[in-house]
């Protein structure tokens, strides 16, 4: 069961990282300073 949880968590992390990267790209165009400050 813990193996399944691991895979699910990893998949979620990958998806989240993808979303974050896309978010960074779009935000950096008009919102760079604020984004950098938050992270």
N, C-alpha and C positions, 0 to 999 in steps of 0.2 A: 504493500500500500504506500509506503513511504517513497518507493521508487516512482510510482505514478505521480505522487505529489511533486516530487523533484522535477519530473519532466514537465508537468503542467506549470510549475513555477518558472522553470527556465523558459518555456515558450512564452509565458506572460512577460517575463523580463525582456526577451528579445523583441516582442511586439512593442513594449513600452519604449525600448531604446530606439526602435525605428521611428516611432511617433515623435519622440523627443528630438531626434535628428532632423526630421522634417520640420518640426516646430521651430527648431533653432534656425534652419535655413530661412523660413518665411519671416520669422520675427527679426532676424538680424538685418533684414532689408530696411525696416523702419523703426525697430525698437531695440537696437543693439545694447545701449547703455543699461537700460532697465533690466534686460534679460541677464546681462553679465552680473549686475548687482545682486540679483535674486539667487544666482547659482554660485 
